[in-house]
Amino acid sequence: MKKYDWVSTVKLNLFVFKLAGLWPQGSGYKFNFYLLHGIITTFILGFIQSFCQTWKLLTNFNDLQVVTETAFLSISESLVVVKMFYLALNMRSLKKLLINLNSDLFQPHSLDQIELVKPSLNTWRLMYNLLGSSITVAIIFWAMVPVLTNTIKQHRLPFMAWYPYDTTISPLYEITYIHQVASILYIAYVNVNLDTFIAAFSLYAGAQLDILCDNLKNMSPEVFRESLVVCVRRHREIISFVKTYNKAFNWIIFIQFFASAVSLGLTMFLLSVVEPFSSEFCSFLFYGNAVLLEIFIYCWFGNELQIKSSQVFTVAFQSQWADADQESKYDLVFFMMKTQNILKISAMNLFDLSLENFLKILKTAYSYFALVSRLSSDE
């Protein structure tokens, strides 16, 4: 059977990373033109926009309107810069994981096993398209707000930010306008591909558990021990894969969930104060939908990993062990004891990625919304 290319699922993510200067050839960054391209692109389109909005927020912290209109985006943008840093920091580990993923041990053994994992891969692609579409529509509305609200003659920018020059003077206004739109496009698409790329590792681990369970079910008594040894090796590699992936993105997941809860709460507040179905309302609506999808993708595939991991014990017990030799039965019992530890993706060991915690994040976001609404009514 032809070798299955697991990495093909995230080829679009890797292509975006390469364009953004975040995915060098080889095992990591080297002192060459690509490194220079990555530094310049990240600084001009990533750092400057994030810094200008954050500085506007910090210097107007007593102004609730400025805080609510800038905090939800500046937090997300700053987080994306941190994500890019962690991606570069863990580049070698991630590339090694992708190489190991296409190793012989992780290969499906039949076309039926490929069909077995296709629903999960299709779900990931659907969520990728939904997230990308939501953020694209939000950016289009943001970019068109000055035009649709007839405030472009007043030199209104799509996003509130501080600049060390007068943005109401041409051509500085036009240059800043273009820079804001280009920066938010860069940050948004890097963020979409980073989030789905991180979630894809949970997807891969879950797919490997599907294949493992299928192998356990089909172990014949004649070669039971040999088949069990292969399954044990695969299980160990899956555990190592999950641990390496979780270690690389531990901090990112923790900060992401905190930032998403704050951004979602502030977005809900902005939706309640702007004119319904206006260009601003639509931009906030699609942005809120994107943030919701962003954390849902993490939790969905994290939850799937837990469910599939918990099924290994049951499937191992349902194998054809009754007709195997006594030594193989002892080995199976030992293996089943090891599968009692459910694989989980955690954020700093404080909480796991699951649908239950997804609901808790929504409750936290609503708490932020209620707090800001109360502060706004008091003013």
C-alpha positions in Angstrom: 0.0 0.0 0.0 1.2 3.5 -0.8 2.6 5.4 2.1 0.1 7.8 3.7 1.2 11.4 4.0 -0.2 12.7 7.3 1.5 16.1 6.9 -0.6 16.8 3.7 -3.4 17.8 6.0 -1.5 20.8 7.2 0.2 21.7 4.0 -1.8 24.9 3.6 -0.8 25.9 7.2 2.9 25.3 6.4 2.6 27.3 3.1 1.2 30.3 5.1 4.0 30.0 7.6 6.6 30.0 4.9 5.1 33.2 3.3 5.0 34.8 6.7 8.6 34.0 7.4 7.8 31.5 10.1 8.7 28.1 8.6 12.4 27.9 7.4 13.8 25.0 5.5 15.7 22.3 7.4 15.4 21.9 11.1 15.3 25.5 12.1 16.4 29.1 11.4 19.8 29.9 10.0 21.5 33.3 9.4 20.3 33.8 5.8 17.8 35.9 3.8 14.8 34.0 4.9 15.6 34.8 8.6 15.9 38.5 7.6 12.5 38.2 5.7 10.9 36.7 8.8 12.3 39.4 11.2 11.3 42.3 8.9 7.8 40.9 8.1 7.0 40.0 11.7 8.2 43.4 12.9 6.4 45.6 10.3 3.2 43.7 10.1 3.0 42.0 13.5 4.8 43.9 16.2 4.2 47.5 15.1 0.4 47.1 14.9 0.2 45.2 18.2 2.5 47.8 19.9 0.5 50.8 18.6 -2.9 49.5 19.7 -1.5 48.3 23.1 0.1 51.7 23.8 -3.2 53.4 23.0 -4.8 51.1 25.5 -2.2 51.7 28.2 -2.2 55.4 27.9 -6.0 55.7 28.0 -6.7 53.1 30.6 -9.1 55.4 32.4 -11.2 55.8 29.3 -13.7 52.9 29.2 -14.6 53.6 25.5 -11.0 53.3 24.4 -10.4 50.3 26.6 -13.4 48.4 25.2 -12.7 49.3 21.6 -9.0 48.4 21.7 -8.5 45.7 24.4 -10.3 42.9 22.6 -8.0 43.3 19.5 -4.8 44.3 21.2 -4.9 41.3 23.5 -5.4 39.0 20.5 -2.7 40.7 18.5 -0.2 40.5 21.3 -1.0 36.9 21.8 -0.3 36.1 18.1 3.2 37.7 18.5 3.8 35.4 21.5 2.5 32.4 19.5 5.0 33.2 16.7 7.8 33.4 19.2 6.9 30.0 20.6 6.6 28.5 17.1 10.1 29.6 16.4 11.3 28.5 19.8 9.9 25.0 19.3 10.6 24.7 15.6 13.0 21.7 15.9 10.6 19.7 18.1 7.6 20.4 15.8 9.5 19.4 12.6 10.7 16.3 14.3 7.1 15.4 15.3 5.9 15.8 11.7 8.8 13.6 10.5 7.9 10.9 13.1 4.3 11.2 12.1 5.1 9.9 8.6 7.3 7.1 10.0 6.5 3.4 9.3 5.2 2.9 12.9 2.5 5.5 12.5 1.4 4.3 9.0 -2.1 2.9 8.6 -2.0 -0.8 7.6 -5.0 -0.8 5.2 -7.4 1.3 3.2 -10.0 0.7 5.8 -7.9 2.4 8.5 -7.5 5.4 6.2 -11.2 5.5 5.8 -11.5 5.2 9.6 -9.6 8.5 10.2 -11.1 10.5 7.3 -14.1 11.8 9.3 -11.8 13.4 11.8 -9.7 14.9 9.1 -12.8 16.3 7.3 -14.0 17.8 10.6 -10.7 19.6 11.0 -10.8 20.9 7.4 -14.4 22.1 8.0 -13.4 24.0 11.1 -10.4 25.5 9.4 -12.7 26.8 6.6 -15.3 28.2 9.0 -12.6 30.0 11.1 -10.9 31.4 8.1 -14.2 32.6 6.5 -15.4 34.2 9.8 -12.2 36.2 10.3 -12.0 37.2 6.6 -15.6 38.6 6.7 -14.8 40.5 9.9 -11.6 42.0 8.4 -13.6 43.1 5.3 -16.1 44.9 7.4 -13.4 46.5 9.7 -11.5 47.7 6.6 -14.7 49.2 5.2 -16.0 50.9 8.4 -14.6 54.4 7.6 -16.1 54.1 4.1 -19.5 52.7 5.1 -20.0 55.1 8.0 -19.0 58.2 5.8 -16.1 59.0 8.2 -13.2 58.5 5.8 -13.2 62.3 5.1 -12.7 62.8 8.9 -9.6 60.5 8.5 -11.0 57.8 10.7 -8.8 54.6 10.7 -10.2 51.1 10.8 -8.6 50.6 14.3 -8.0 52.9 17.2 -4.2 53.1 17.8 -1.5 55.5 18.8 1.1 56.8 16.3 4.0 59.1 16.8 2.7 61.3 13.9 -0.5 63.0 12.8 -2.6 60.4 11.0 -5.0 63.0 9.7 -2.5 64.4 7.2 -2.2 62.9 3.7 -0.4 60.8 2.7 0.3 59.6 6.3 -3.4 58.8 6.7 -3.5 56.6 3.5 -0.2 54.9 4.5 -1.4 54.1 8.0 -4.8 52.9 6.7 -3.1 50.5 4.3 -0.6 49.4 7.0 -3.5 48.6 9.5 -5.4 46.5 6.9 -2.2 44.7 5.8 -1.2 44.1 9.4 -4.5 42.7 10.5 -4.6 40.4 7.5 -1.1 39.2 8.3 -1.9 38.7 12.1 -5.3 37.1 11.4 -4.2 34.5 8.9 -1.1 33.6 10.9 -3.3 33.2 13.9 -5.9 31.0 12.0 -3.2 28.8 10.7 -1.4 28.6 14.1 -4.5 27.6 16.0 -5.6 25.0 13.5 -2.0 23.7 13.2 -1.8 23.3 17.0 -5.2 21.6 17.0 -4.1 19.3 14.2 -1.6 17.6 16.6 -4.5 16.5 18.8 -6.3 15.4 15.7 -3.2 13.3 14.7 -3.0 11.7 18.1 -6.7 10.8 18.0 -6.3 9.3 14.5 -3.4 7.2 15.7 -5.5 6.0 18.6 -8.2 5.0 16.1 -5.7 2.9 14.2 -4.4 1.4 17.4 -7.8 0.3 18.4 -8.4 -1.2 15.0 -5.1 -3.1 15.3 -6.1 -4.4 18.7 -9.4 -5.6 17.5 -7.9 -7.5 14.6 -5.1 -9.3 16.5 -5.4 -13.0 15.5 -4.5 -15.7 18.2 -1.8 -17.2 15.9 0.4 -14.0 15.9 -1.2 -12.4 19.0 2.1 -11.7 20.8 3.8 -10.2 17.7 0.8 -8.0 17.0 0.6 -6.9 20.7 4.2 -5.8 20.7 3.6 -3.6 17.6 0.5 -2.1 19.4 2.5 -1.5 22.6 5.2 0.3 20.6 2.6 2.4 18.8 0.9 3.3 22.1 4.2 4.4 23.6 5.0 6.6 20.6 1.5 8.2 20.8 2.1 9.0 24.5 5.5 10.5 23.6 3.9 12.4 20.7 1.2 13.9 22.9 3.7 14.9 25.7 6.1 16.6 23.3 3.2 18.5 21.6 1.7 19.5 24.9 5.0 20.7 26.3 5.6 22.8 23.2 2.2 24.6 23.4 1.5 24.5 27.1 1.9 28.2 27.7 0.2 29.2 24.4 -2.9 27.2 25.2 -3.1 28.8 28.7 -2.7 32.3 27.5 -5.0 31.7 24.5 -7.9 30.6 26.7 -7.6 33.6 29.0 -7.3 36.1 26.1 -10.2 34.5 24.2 -12.5 34.8 27.3 -11.6 38.5 27.6 -11.9 39.2 23.9 -15.2 37.4 23.7 -16.6 39.2 26.7 -15.6 42.6 25.3 -16.9 41.7 21.8 -20.3 40.8 23.3 -20.4 44.2 25.0 -19.5 46.1 21.8 -22.3 44.1 20.0 -24.7 45.4 22.6 -23.8 49.1 22.2 -23.3 49.6 18.4 -26.2 50.0 15.9 -27.7 46.6 15.0 -26.7 45.3 11.5 -24.3 48.2 10.9 -20.8 47.6 9.5 -19.3 47.7 13.0 -22.0 45.3 14.3 -21.2 42.8 11.5 -17.4 43.1 12.1 -17.8 42.4 15.8 -20.3 39.6 15.1 -18.0 37.7 12.8 -15.0 38.4 15.0 -16.8 37.0 18.0 -17.8 34.0 16.0 -14.1 33.5 15.0 -13.0 33.7 18.7 -15.6 31.2 19.6 -14.5 28.8 16.9 -10.9 29.4 17.9 -11.3 28.0 21.4 -13.9 25.4 20.2 -11.4 23.8 17.9 -8.9 23.4 20.7 -11.5 21.9 23.0 -13.2 19.7 20.4 -10.1 17.8 19.4 -8.8 17.8 23.0 -12.1 16.2 24.0 -11.9 13.7 21.1 -8.4 12.7 22.3 -9.6 11.9 25.8 -12.6 9.8 24.5 -10.4 7.8 22.1 -7.7 7.3 24.7 -10.3 6.0 27.2 -11.5 3.4 24.6 -8.1 1.7 24.2 -8.6 -0.3 27.5 -12.1 -1.6 26.4 -10.9 -2.5 22.9 -7.9 -4.3 24.2 -10.2 -6.4 26.5 -12.4 -7.2 23.5 -9.5 -8.6 21.5 -9.1 -12.3 20.8 -7.0 -12.9 23.9 -8.9 -16.0 25.0 -7.2 -18.2 22.4 -3.7 -16.7 22.9 -0.9 -18.3 25.0 -0.6 -17.6 28.7 2.4 -15.3 28.4 0.6 -13.2 25.8 -2.3 -12.9 28.2 0.0 -11.6 31.0 1.5 -9.0 28.5 -2.0 -7.9 27.5 -3.0 -7.3 31.2 0.2 -5.3 31.7 -0.6 -3.2 28.6 -4.2 -2.6 29.7 -2.9 -1.3 33.0 -0.8 1.2 31.1 -3.9 2.4 29.1 -5.7 3.4 32.3 -3.9 6.7 32.1 -6.1 8.9 29.8 -4.2 11.1 27.4 -5.1 14.7 27.9 -4.0 18.1 26.5 -3.7 20.5 29.4 -3.0 24.2 29.9 -0.2 24.5 32.5 -1.8 21.4 34.2 -4.6 23.7 35.4 -7.3 22.6 33.1 -7.8 20.1 30.2 -9.0 20.8 26.7 -12.5 19.4 26.8 -16.1 20.5 25.9 -16.8 20.8 29.6 -14.1 23.5 30.0 -15.3 25.1 26.8 -18.6 25.8 28.5 -16.7 27.2 31.5 -14.8 29.6 29.2 -18.1 30.8 27.8 -19.3 31.4 31.3 -16.1 33.4 32.1 -16.6 35.4 28.9 -20.2 36.3 30.0 -18.8 37.4 33.4 -16.5 39.8 31.7 -19.4 41.0 29.5 -21.6 41.6 32.6 -18.7 43.4 34.4 -18.0 45.8 31.5 -21.7 46.4 31.0 -22.1 47.4 34.7 -19.1 49.7 34.6 -20.5 51.3 31.4 -23.9 51.9 33.0 -22.3 53.4 36.1 -20.6 56.0 33.9 
